[in-house]
């Protein structure tokens, strides 16, 4: 393949190079060096270059309220050996048509609504964006579109343009908030004052009404409880 003759060294070191033929056979090769003190050899492999592979992971909630004003979504890309991928992420959040419902104009019902954004990956290999939900959860869309969103990210590696994608579904929740009882006793004595707290986790501003019902529980024949 290559040969160097009568090579002299400076300070006992020689640096030589050889351009490998693109059609060279893959496999094991051996380099021989013959000098006054004897002969040495070194083996190396010629293999087809394979671009490093990477995976994309998505950080998104499993469920999202239709009352939420916005949502932050994130896409991260890392090589299989753990290092972050440099490049860009094309992110889309879509709500597809619901073919099981027939409200409104039939042609309009088949149109998918999408929000798109292209974001540079940071040093950790991640890209984040806050999507405004108004265009996806407007009440007029609920009869025409599915009760879920599809978050998709396509990451393109810098320099090579090689891309990898990942998709995740986000379920839409029509509850506008959640109430949780805190420090509330399980039982109270008849006539005693009941004290407790209600924690409100609302997605839109407003006033919640708390109603407390009292009832008796007794046992009838065959020990079947009736409330």
N, C-alpha and C positions, 0 to 999 in steps of 0.2 A: 504493500500500500504506500509506504513512504520510507525514505532512507536518507540518513545524513552521514557524510563521510568526512574524516579528518577534521573533526570539530575540536576547537581549542576552547578552554574555559578561562574565565577571569574570576579569581578568588574562589576557585574550585566549584563554580556553579554555572550551569548552562540552561538557558531557557529557549525552547524551540516550540514551534506550532505547526500543525498540519490541518488543512481543511478537509474534513471528511466528505466523501462523495455522497450526495443525497440518496443515491441508489445503493449505498453500501449495505451488505447483508447484516441483519441483526444477529447478535450472538456475542461470544467471548473473543476478545483480541488480546494479544500479548506484545508488550514493548520490550525489546532487548537492548542492552547497553554493554558494549565491549570496550574495556580499557586495559591499561597495562596491568592493573591489579586483578583482573578477572572479568567475569561477566555477571550482570544482574538482569533480572526481568521483573516486569510488573503487568498484571492482568487487569483488564477493564471490560465493561459491558457496553454494547451499543444496543439501545432500545428505542422504540418509537416513543416520541415525546407525547405525554398525555397531560392535558391542561388540568390543573387542580380543580376538584369538584367542591361545590359548596351547597349548603342547605339554607332555606329561608324559613324563619319562624315568625308567627304573627301573635301580637299581644292585643287582644280585643275581648270585651265582655261577652259572656255567654248569652246574656239577656239585656235588653235596653228598653226603657220606657219611651212611649211615644210622646211623653211630656218633656223629655230631655231636650234642652236647647242645643247641645253640642256633645260630641264624643271625641276623645283622643284615641287614635289608633297608631300602632307601631309595627314596623317590619324590621327584622334583624337578619343579617346574612353572615354566616361564618363558614370558612373552609372546613373540610372534614378533619383537618389537623388542629382546629381550634382558633385560628387567627381570623380577625374580622376582614370582611371583603370591602374593598374600595369600589365606589360606583354610585349609581342612582337607583332609586326605587320609584316605580310608577304605581301609585296607589289608587284604587277605585272602591267606592262604596255604592252599591246598587240595590235597588228594590225592583224585583222583576214582576211581570204581570201575573195576576191570579186568574187562570183559565177556568177555575171552578165557580167564579162569580160572573154575573152578567149585568151588573149595574152600569148605567152610563152607556156612552157610545162604544160599540164593539171594537172599532178600529183604534180608538184612543186607549182602550183597556189593554191592548197588546204592546204598548210602548213601555220599555224599561227606563226607569229614571236612575241616573248615575251622577255621582260627584267624582271628579278626577283631580289628581294632584301628583306632581313629580317633585321628589325631595332628594337632596344629596345625603348619602350615608355619612354618619359622623365617624370619629376615630374608633368607636366601639362597633362599627358595622351596622348601626341602627338608624332608622329614619322615622320621625313622628310627625303627625299632622292632626290638627283639630278640625273636624268636619262639622259644618253647620247643618243641623238636622231639619230645618224648616222646609227645605225642598223635598224631603223624603217622607215626612210624617204629617203632611197637611191633611186635615180631615177629609177633604174631597178625594184623596187617593186611597183611603182605606178599603173602599168597595172594589177597587180596580186592581190593586197591587197585593202581593203576598204579605203575609204577616211575619216576614223575616227579611234581613238585609244580607247581602253577600259582600264580604270584604276580601279584595284580591290585591296582591302585591307582586309585581314583576321586578326583580332586581337584575340590573345589567352590570356586569363587571367592567370596571374601568380598564381601558387599553385593549381588551379583547372583544367586548360587546357580548360575550356569552351571558345568557340570561337563565334565571331559574324563577319559578313562580310558586305561590302558595295561596290557598283560598280557605276562608272560614265563614260559616254562617252565624249570624247574630239574630236571635229570636226577639221579636217585638212584643213588648208587654204593654197592655192597654191600661194598667194601673198607673195613676198619676202620683202615687206616693205610697208610703207604708207607715203603719202605726205599730209601735211595740210597747207593751206594758213593762214598766221597770219598778222594782221594789214594791210589787203588789202582792198582798198575802193570798194564799190559796183558800184559806178559810177565815171567817170572822164570826164573832159571837153576835147573837141576835140583839139588836139595839146599839151595838158598838159603832164607832165612827170608822169608816173605811178610808184609809189613806194610801195613795200610790201615785205613780207618775206615768205619763204617756209620752213616749218619744216619737216625734214626727219627722219622717224623712220624706219630704215632698220635693217633687221635681219642678213644680211651679208654685209661685207665691199664692197664698189664699188662706182661708180660715177653715179649720177642721172642726166638726162637731163630734163630741164624745158623748155617747149615751150608755148608761149603765143600767142593765136589766137585773131584777131580782126574781128568783123563782124558787119553788120548793121541789124537792125530790122525794118520792116515796116508793115503797115496794108493794106490789100486788101479788096475787096468787102465782105460784110457781117461781117466786123470786125474780120475776121479770121487771126490770126497772122501767119506770115511766116518768118522763119529764114534761 
